[in-house]
Amino acid sequence: MNRETIGRAIGAASLAFGIADMLLGKRLGRGIGAGEEMGGRLFQVVGVREVATGVAGLIAPGSASPVQWRLAGDIFDLAALGYIAAPANPKRKMAFLALGIVAGVAAMDYLGAHALKRNG
């Protein structure tokens, strides 16, 4: 797979995730036990970051930088979800599910960034 295809795919996915996070933030926050207000705000902020990195990835699809920015964001998301998945959370299983999904996305971002840097 060539560099531009990798960058565009990750950029498009980031854009889609970001729009979903911004539109469904309150529902997602409530679903993982972070609350509609605080969790919703968290998802909306994450959504803005995802949209920004998605647009950057689509503008410069051969660059590793937007994917590296996504990876840095994934690390923040993992830390936040780790905190949300505390034993006192009655929706802890859903928070762990979200944690697993983000870990998978982070792994893909790492591999994508590595491929873009290696081929650059």
N, C-alpha and C positions, 0 to 999 in steps of 0.2 A: 504494500500500500504506500502511495507516495505521501510526502509531507503535507501538501495542501489538503489532501483528502482527510488525513488524520486531524489536522487543525480545524477544518470545516465541520467535521463530524462532532468533535468535542465542543466547538463553538456553538453549533446548533443545539446540541443537548443542553449546554449551559443556559442558553437563551430560553429553551422550553422549561427547564427546571425553575429558572428565575421567575418566569411569568406565572407558573403554577404556584410557587411559594408566595408571590405577592397577592395573587387572587384568593388562594385557599389558606393563607397564613393562620387565621383565627381557628379554622377547623382543624388544621394540622397541629397547632399548639395544644388545643383541647384534647386531640386524639392521643398525644403522647404524654399527657398529664402535666404539661407545662402551663396550662391555663390559657384561656382565650385572649386575655389582655397581654400578659407578658410573653407567652409563647407565640401569640399572633404577631406581636411586634418583632420578635426574634426572627420568625420566618420571613416577615416582610423585609427586614434588613438583609437577610441572607439572599432573598430574591433579587434585591437591587444589585448586590454584589455579583450574583450569577448572571444577571442581564449584562452588566458592565463587562465581565470577562467573556461572555458569549459574543458580544458585539466586537470586542477586541480580537477575539479568535477568528471571527468572520472577516474582519478587516485585514488581518495579517495571519492568514491560515498556515503559513510556513514557519511562523515564529514559535519558539517554545515558551516565550514569556507569558502569554495569556494562560497557558495550561499550568505553568508554574504558579501563577497567581491563584488559579483555581485550587491547586494542591494546597497552598497556604490556607485558603479558605476552608478546605476540607478538614484540615488539622484543627482549626478553630471550631468547626461544626462538631467534630468528634469530642472535643473537650466539653463543649456545651451539652451535648447529648449524654456524655458520661455523667455530668452533674445532674441532669434531669432524670437519669435512670437510677436515682438513689433508692435505697430500700423503702423509704417512706412513700414513694410514689405508687398510688394504686394502679396506675397504668404503666407500670415498669416494663412489662413484657413488650408493649408497643414501643416504648422508648428504646429498648434493646433491639427491636426489629429495625427501627430507624437508624440506630447506631450501626447495625450490620449493613444496611443499604449504603450508608455514607462511607463505610469502610471499603465496600466494593467499588464505589465510585472513585474513592481516593486511590485505590490500587490501579484502576484504569487511567486516572489522570497521571499517576506516576509513570506508568508504562508509556503513555502518550508523550509526556514531556521528555522522557528518556529517548524515545524514537525520534522526536523532532530535533533534539540536541545532537544525537548521533549522526543523523542524516544531514545536519546543517553544516 
